[in-house]
Amino acid sequence: MQKRILVLGAGGFIGKRLVNALAADDWALPIAGVRVLPAAAPGTEHRVLDATRESDLNQALAGVDAVVNCVAGNSASIIESARALSAAAARAPASPRVVHLSTMSVYGDVSGSVDEGAALRPELGPYAAAKIAAEQAAVGYPNTVILRPGCVYGPGSPQWSGRIAELLMAGRLGDLAANGDGYCNLVHVDDVVRAITRSLQLPEASNAVFNLSTPDPPTWNEYLVRFARALKAVPVRRISPRRLKIEAKLLAPPLKIVEMALRIGRLRWRVPPPIPPSLLKLMQQEIKLDVRRAEAQLGLRWISLDVGLKDTAGWYLRDQSG
């Protein structure tokens, strides 16, 4: 008998990929939780809801066996959706399994190998603080699995694939020398989807936390150079520290303001993506996610970087030409 899986944030990058994967599997029947009903949505049930409102979730959880929280957005949305879901799930008669997507940002700016028992630290900013608060809300409901992915890349990834590809093609990123020697904890979106699926299927995963990342992450320089080659954006430029300072200090603030103004005005004009100081700081952080628990308990085996980059570069080039 098929399990009915409600996916919150189904209109986002990971949510869409998950809904499609569940729809292709015999054991699951996905229900897409969205704020606005898509114009064309054949073959998938949709429930229109505001994931930050407990009353909406009380109704949406009717007849549902499990819930996946892929809600993105601002800090308030991240925290409020986790609190509302925890409260609604606690009231649901079926006691549904909840899979909550968090992030490696909750570990802060530590270095070295980090497992799931490490302290959570908010010093990376409002996003990290919001994700920590959301995790604290999520564990208030006992039948919860928390996933902490690294940088989720792959076809459709706006942040770690689309933005990076655009910057590589423009020659604004490349070999960053010492500024790119930190570890890039990449995880392919399909590996995240598999982790979610197995977290839904395995009873023993309840109340567990799992890091998700390729187990031997490349440095950021290695990722950027290999991705550039997959995109045929060669020769790969050496980006000087002076150039990076200009990007982060002078160009990033006005570009970010324009980007936010266009989003608020719902305008589709394209502006070059900013390279903020937070991204450059991440590219120097020598943190490696310890993923042995996910391998042992969820049985995960990871998509190789060569395969993932070829797949991702093909998607980006097709998207640009189409």
N, C-alpha and C positions, 0 to 999 in steps of 0.2 A: 504494500500500500504506500502510495507516494506521501512524502512529508511536505507539508505546506510551510514554506520558508518566506518570511517577510523580510525584505531588504530595504532598510532605511537609507536614504541618500542614493537611491537607485539611478538617479540621473547623472551621477558623477562618474569619474574615470573608473574607479575600482568597482563601484556599484553596478555599472552597465556590464562590465566584463563578467562579474559574478552572476548576474541575472541570466546572461546568455549561456554561461557554463551550466547553471542549474537546469535551464530549460532543455539543454541537450542531454541531460542525464535522466535515467529511468526512475531513480529513487526520489527525486525532488520535484516539487511544483512551486516555482518562484512567484512571489507576489511583490510587485514593485511599489514601494512606498515613495510617492513623489508629492511635491507641492502643487504642481500643475500637470494636468493630464496631457500627454503628448498628442500631437495631431494624428499620428498614425502609430498604433500600438497593437498590431496583430499578434495573437498567440500568447500573450502574457497578461495575467490579471494585474490591474493597477488599483491602488487605494490612495486617494488624494488625502493628504494629511499634513499637519505641521508637527514635525517630530519634536519640537520643543514644548508641545502642549500635551499634558498628561491625559486630558479628556479625549483628544484625538487618538492617542495610542491605546487607550482603554477599548475603543471601538475597533481599531485596526488589528488588535491582537485576537479578536474573536476567531476561533477555529484555526489558529496558527500553532504549529509545532515548534518553531524556532524563529529567532530574530537575529539579523546581522546589522550592526550599527556602523554604517559607512558615512555617517553625516560629517560633512566638512563645513566650511564657513568661518565666521568670526568666533572670537573666544566665547561670547555669550551663547551662541548656537551650539558650540561643542559641549559646553558644560550643561546647559539646560536640557539638551536632548538626552544626555546620559542620565541625568537625574529623573527626567520624566519617564524614560524607558525602564529604569530600575524600579520605580514605583508602580508602573503599569504592569510589568512582568510579575511583580510580587502579588498582585491582585488577580492575575489571570488564572482560571481554574486548571489549565493544562500544565502550569509551571514550565513554560517554554525554555529551551536552551537559548542563551544569548551569547553571541560572539561580538566582542567589542574591539574595533580597530583603534589602536593607539599609535605610538611612534617612538623611535629611538631617541627623539629629542628629550624625552622625560629623564634621560640619564645625565643631562647637562653637558658640561665641557670637560668631562673626565677623559683620561687617556688609558690605554691598555685594553685588555680583554675584559668584557663586561657581560656577566650573566644576569638572569632574571631576578636574582636576589639583591642586586645592587640598589643603593639608595636612589630615590627619585629627587632630582634637583631642578629647580625652576629658572636657573640663571640665564638660560638661553633666550628668555623673553616671554612675552604674553602667550604665544602659541604653546610653548612648552608648559607654562603654568596652567593653561586651560586644559591641556591634555592630562596633566597630573590630577587636576580637580575632577575631570571626567572619569578617570580610572577609579578615584576614590568613591565616586557616586556609583560606578558600575559594580564594584565589589559588594555594595550593599545588598545586591540580589545574589543569592548563593550559586545559582546554576549559570555561572558566567565564565566564559573563556576570554582572556585578553591577549591580543596579538600586537607585538611591537615591531613593525617592519622598519627596515632602514629606508634607503632612497628607492622608491618603487618606480621602476622604469619599464619600458616596453611600448608597444603600439598604443597610441592614445594618451600617453603620459604627458600632461602639459608642462610639468615642472622639471622633471629629471630627464626627459627625452626631447620634447618639442622645444623648450626654451634653450637647452644645452645645444641642440642641433643648430638652431638659428644663430647662436653666438659663435659656434664653430665655423659655420658657413660664411659668416661675416668677418672671420678672422679676429674676433674680439676675445675668444678663448683659444687655447692651444696648450703648448708645453709651458707650464707656469713655473718651472724650476723649483726652488725651495718652497714657493707658495702653494704648490700642489702636491706636497709629499705626505699629506694626511691620507687616511684610508677611506675609501669610498664604499660604504656598506650597501651595495646594490642588491636589490631583489626584484626579479622579474614579476610582473603583475600576475602571470599565470601561476607562479609559485605561491603568491599570496592567496589567490583563489583556491588553490589546492589546500593550503593551510586552513582556510575558512571551511571548506567542505569537510575535511577530516575532523575539524573541531566540532562540527555539527553532528558527525556520524559516530564518534567514539565516546561512549559514556564516561570513560575514565579521564577524559580531558576536562571535565567539569572543575571549575575553580583554579585552573592552571593559567600560567602566563608563559608566552612563547616569544622569543626573539626570532626575527625572520631576516636572513641576509645570506648572500653567497658565503660559504664558510671560509674562503681564503680571499678576502676582498682585495681588489687592486688599489693602488694609490690613485688619487684623483688625476695625476698626470697620465698614468697608464690608461685610465678610463677615457680621458679626453682625447688622447692620441689614437687609441684604438677605435673610438667612435668616429673621429674625424676620418680615419682611413676607410671605415665602413661606408661613410657618407661620400667618399671620394673628395673630401675637402682637403686636398693635399697640394703643395707641401704644407705640413702643419707648422703654424707660426710659433716662434718663441715669444711669449708675452712678458715684457719686462716688469719689474716691480713698480717702476714709475708709471707705466701705462695702467696697471691695476689700481694704483692710488687715484689716478685721474678718473677711472671708471667708478670707483666706490665713493670717492669724496665729492667729485664735481658733477658727474653725469647721472649717477643713480638717483639722487634726491629729486631733480626735476622730472626725470622719466617716470619715477614712481607716482608723483603727483598727477601727471598727465594720465597715466594708466588708471589710477583710481577715479579721476574725473570722468573718463570715458566709460568706466564701468557703472558709475552712478547714473550717468546720462544715457546708458544703454546704447552707446554709439559703437560702431564696428570699425572705426578707423584703427589702423595698425600703427603702433609705435615700437621702436626697438626695445627689447626687454632690458631692464636694468640689471646691473651686477652689484647687488648690495653688499655692504661690509659683512653681513651675517653669512653670506655664501662663501666669501673668501675665508672667513674664520673657520667655517666647516671644512673647507678644503685643506686646512692645516691640522685639523684635529686627528690625533693618532688613536682613534677608538676602534676596536674590533668587537662586533657583537658575537657572543658565544651562542651558537645555534645548536649545540648538541642535544638539548632537550627536545627541540622541534624534530630533529632527525630521529631520536629514539622513540618518542611518544607518538608523534604524528606520522612517522615513516617518510619524512620528506627527503627527496633527492632533487637537487637544484638544477635548473637550466643553466648550461654553461654560458659564460660571457660571450664567447664567439657566436654561438647560436642566437643568443638574445640580442646582440648588437646588429647582426645581419638582419634579423626580423624587424628590429626597430628602425634601422636605417631605411629599409625597404618601405615601411609604412610612411616615414617622414617624406621621402622623395616622391612617393605616389601622391601624398596629400598636397605637396607643393605644386606638382605638375597638373593635378586635377582641379 
